[in-house]
Amino acid sequence: MRLRTLTLAAASGTALLAAGLLPAHASAAPAPRSAQEGSVSAAALLAKVTSCSQISSGKYKTDDETSATVPVCGKNGAVFWKADMDVDCDGQRTTNCNEDRDPWYQDDTAFHQSDGKPLKAETLPYVVVPSTSSIWNYSGAGIKGGGVVAVVYGNKVEYAVVGDTGPTQIIGEASYATAKALGIDPDPETGGTDSGVTYILFKNSKVSPIESHSAAVSLGDQLAQQFIANN
């Protein structure tokens, strides 16, 4: 995997400083045990994203040293992109997400748990969206912190939430828990995958509380069924 650079980490840190909070009310759910979640198959979702109607003004890089090749695409009720997966370990310090395990570790996330604390990358499946720029404004497209994301890799589907923001020119990043559930090496320094990941973000959705993975799966399955029916 192409490792993230210090430039990426610095940009991510800047984005975090400008981020807000999402209030909610409940305790964190345990990490998912299965990567096939809900009733909609990976094949059914992928069949709906074979072509791209580009909604971003430009394209994104997958890593700091690569060229910009990834557009954000629009569908009825969702946006999507196909990219790599870098592993985000930011948020609360845990056994596998901390300064010792991750050279780019940040102790905060753009969106917070119902108790005001940062998210837990090791146990909560979440996706990182690029911070607003001239390329694309995620909030203007109906994407919110806590919104539901169907992450597809191989024949597996994992439901996650929009949990963090990253550099303005790079796309393709998700939490330790997301990678692990999909069978991708979750090591924040050496793990991830170079390609083959599809991120489908459902517009105007919001999981409450953001830290409840079971709530994300329940809402995600409903939205995925609607996505299949409407596209």
C-alpha positions as CSV (number, residue, x, y, z in Angstrom):
1,M,0.0,0.0,0.0
2,R,1.1,3.5,-0.7
3,L,1.6,5.1,2.8
4,R,0.1,8.4,3.8
5,T,2.6,11.2,4.0
6,L,3.2,13.9,6.6
7,T,1.6,16.3,4.3
8,L,-1.6,14.3,4.4
9,A,-1.5,14.2,8.2
10,A,-1.0,17.9,8.5
11,A,-3.9,18.6,6.2
12,S,-6.1,16.2,8.2
13,G,-5.2,17.9,11.4
14,T,-6.2,21.3,10.0
15,A,-9.5,19.9,8.9
16,L,-10.2,18.5,12.3
17,L,-9.7,21.9,14.0
18,A,-12.5,23.3,11.9
19,A,-14.9,20.5,12.5
20,G,-18.0,20.6,14.5
21,L,-19.9,18.2,16.8
22,L,-22.9,16.0,16.4
23,P,-25.1,15.5,19.5
24,A,-26.7,12.2,20.2
25,H,-27.7,10.0,23.1
26,A,-26.4,6.4,23.6
27,S,-23.3,4.3,24.4
28,A,-21.0,2.8,21.8
29,A,-21.8,-0.5,20.2
30,P,-19.2,-3.3,19.9
31,A,-17.3,-3.7,16.6
32,P,-19.1,-5.7,13.9
33,R,-18.4,-9.4,13.7
34,S,-19.5,-10.0,10.1
35,A,-18.8,-8.1,6.9
36,Q,-22.0,-9.1,5.1
37,E,-24.5,-6.8,6.8
38,G,-28.1,-6.4,5.9
39,S,-30.1,-8.0,3.1
40,V,-28.5,-6.3,0.0
41,S,-25.6,-8.0,-1.6
42,A,-22.4,-6.5,-2.8
43,A,-23.2,-7.6,-6.3
44,A,-26.5,-5.8,-6.3
45,L,-25.0,-2.5,-5.1
46,L,-22.0,-2.7,-7.5
47,A,-24.4,-3.3,-10.4
48,K,-25.9,0.2,-9.8
49,V,-22.5,2.0,-9.8
50,T,-21.0,0.8,-13.1
51,S,-21.1,4.2,-14.7
52,C,-20.3,7.7,-13.2
53,S,-22.2,10.9,-13.6
54,Q,-19.5,13.2,-12.1
55,I,-20.7,15.8,-9.6
56,S,-17.3,16.9,-8.4
57,S,-15.6,19.8,-10.1
58,G,-12.4,17.9,-10.4
59,K,-10.9,14.6,-9.3
60,Y,-9.1,13.4,-6.2
61,K,-5.8,11.6,-5.6
62,T,-5.8,8.4,-3.6
63,D,-2.5,9.2,-1.9
64,D,-0.3,12.3,-1.7
65,E,2.1,11.1,-4.4
66,T,-0.5,9.9,-7.0
67,S,-2.3,11.7,-9.8
68,A,-5.9,12.8,-9.5
69,T,-8.1,10.1,-11.0
70,V,-11.1,9.6,-8.8
71,P,-14.3,11.6,-9.4
72,V,-17.3,11.8,-7.0
73,C,-20.3,10.4,-8.8
74,G,-24.0,11.1,-8.4
75,K,-26.9,8.7,-8.3
76,N,-30.6,8.9,-7.1
77,G,-30.3,9.2,-3.3
78,A,-26.6,8.8,-3.0
79,V,-23.1,9.8,-4.1
80,F,-20.2,7.3,-4.6
81,W,-16.6,6.9,-5.5
82,K,-14.2,4.0,-6.2
83,A,-10.8,4.3,-4.6
84,D,-8.3,2.7,-2.3
85,M,-8.5,2.4,1.4
86,D,-6.1,4.1,3.8
87,V,-6.6,3.2,7.4
88,D,-7.7,6.0,9.8
89,C,-6.9,5.4,13.4
90,D,-7.8,8.9,14.6
91,G,-10.0,9.5,17.7
92,Q,-9.9,8.0,21.1
93,R,-6.7,6.1,22.1
94,T,-7.2,2.3,22.1
95,T,-4.9,-0.7,22.0
96,N,-4.4,-0.5,18.2
97,C,-5.0,3.2,17.6
98,N,-2.5,5.4,19.3
99,E,0.8,7.3,18.7
100,D,2.8,4.1,19.0
101,R,0.9,2.2,16.3
102,D,0.1,5.1,13.9
103,P,2.8,7.7,12.9
104,W,0.0,10.0,11.7
105,Y,-2.3,9.6,14.8
106,Q,-4.6,12.4,15.8
107,D,-6.6,12.3,19.0
108,D,-9.7,13.9,17.5
109,T,-12.3,13.2,14.8
110,A,-14.4,15.7,12.9
111,F,-17.6,14.3,14.4
112,H,-18.1,13.2,18.0
113,Q,-19.9,10.7,20.0
114,S,-23.1,11.6,21.9
115,D,-21.0,12.2,25.0
116,G,-18.8,14.7,23.2
117,K,-15.8,12.4,22.9
118,P,-14.0,11.7,19.6
119,L,-15.0,8.5,17.8
120,K,-13.2,5.2,18.3
121,A,-11.6,4.1,15.0
122,E,-10.7,0.7,16.4
123,T,-14.3,-0.3,17.1
124,L,-16.5,2.0,15.0
125,P,-16.8,1.6,11.2
126,Y,-16.5,5.1,9.8
127,V,-15.5,6.7,6.6
128,V,-13.4,9.9,6.0
129,V,-14.7,12.4,3.5
130,P,-12.5,15.1,1.8
131,S,-12.8,18.5,3.5
132,T,-14.7,21.1,1.5
133,S,-12.8,22.6,-1.4
134,S,-13.2,23.8,-4.9
135,I,-13.3,20.2,-6.0
136,W,-16.3,19.2,-4.0
137,N,-18.4,20.3,-1.0
138,Y,-19.8,17.2,0.7
139,S,-22.4,19.0,2.8
140,G,-23.7,20.7,-0.3
141,A,-24.3,17.3,-1.8
142,G,-26.5,16.2,1.2
143,I,-23.7,14.3,3.0
144,K,-23.7,14.8,6.8
145,G,-21.5,13.8,9.7
146,G,-23.1,10.6,10.9
147,G,-24.5,9.8,7.5
148,V,-24.7,6.2,6.4
149,V,-22.1,4.7,4.0
150,A,-22.2,1.3,2.3
151,V,-18.6,0.3,1.9
152,V,-18.2,-2.6,-0.6
153,Y,-15.0,-4.6,-1.1
154,G,-15.0,-7.9,-3.0
155,N,-18.2,-9.7,-2.1
156,K,-18.6,-7.9,1.3
157,V,-20.7,-5.0,2.4
158,E,-20.0,-3.1,5.6
159,Y,-22.2,-0.2,6.8
160,A,-20.3,2.7,8.3
161,V,-20.9,6.4,9.2
162,V,-19.3,9.6,7.9
163,G,-17.0,10.1,10.9
164,D,-14.1,12.3,9.9
165,T,-12.8,14.7,7.4
166,G,-9.5,14.6,5.6
167,P,-7.3,16.5,3.1
168,T,-9.0,18.5,0.4
169,Q,-7.3,16.7,-2.5
170,I,-7.2,13.0,-1.3
171,I,-10.0,10.4,-1.1
172,G,-10.3,6.8,0.0
173,E,-9.9,6.4,3.8
174,A,-11.9,4.5,6.5
175,S,-11.4,3.5,10.1
176,Y,-9.5,0.6,11.5
177,A,-12.8,-1.2,12.3
178,T,-14.1,-0.7,8.7
179,A,-10.9,-2.3,7.2
180,K,-10.9,-5.2,9.7
181,A,-14.6,-6.0,9.0
182,L,-13.9,-6.1,5.3
183,G,-10.9,-8.4,5.6
184,I,-8.5,-5.6,4.8
185,D,-5.3,-5.3,6.8
186,P,-6.2,-2.7,9.4
187,D,-2.7,-1.7,10.4
188,P,-2.6,2.1,10.2
189,E,1.0,2.2,9.0
190,T,1.3,-0.7,6.6
191,G,-2.3,-1.9,6.0
192,G,-5.1,-0.9,3.7
193,T,-5.5,-1.7,0.1
194,D,-4.5,0.1,-3.1
195,S,-7.8,-0.3,-5.0
196,G,-11.1,-2.1,-5.3
197,V,-13.2,-0.2,-2.6
198,T,-16.5,1.4,-3.5
199,Y,-18.0,3.9,-1.1
200,I,-21.7,4.6,-1.5
201,L,-22.9,7.6,0.7
202,F,-26.6,8.0,1.2
203,K,-27.8,11.6,1.0
204,N,-29.5,13.3,3.9
205,S,-29.1,10.3,6.2
206,K,-27.9,10.5,9.8
207,V,-27.3,7.7,12.4
208,S,-28.4,8.6,15.9
209,P,-26.4,8.1,18.0
210,I,-23.4,8.2,15.6
211,E,-21.5,5.6,17.7
212,S,-24.2,3.0,17.3
213,H,-23.1,0.5,14.7
214,S,-26.3,-1.4,14.9
215,A,-28.3,1.7,14.1
216,A,-26.0,2.3,11.1
217,V,-26.7,-1.3,9.9
218,S,-30.4,-1.0,10.3
219,L,-30.7,2.4,8.6
220,G,-28.1,1.3,6.0
221,D,-30.1,-1.7,5.0
222,Q,-33.2,0.3,4.4
223,L,-31.4,2.9,2.4
224,A,-29.6,0.3,0.3
225,Q,-32.9,-1.3,-0.6
226,Q,-34.2,2.1,-1.6
227,F,-31.1,2.7,-3.6
228,I,-31.5,-0.5,-5.5
229,A,-35.1,0.3,-6.3
230,N,-34.5,3.9,-7.4
231,N,-31.5,3.4,-9.7
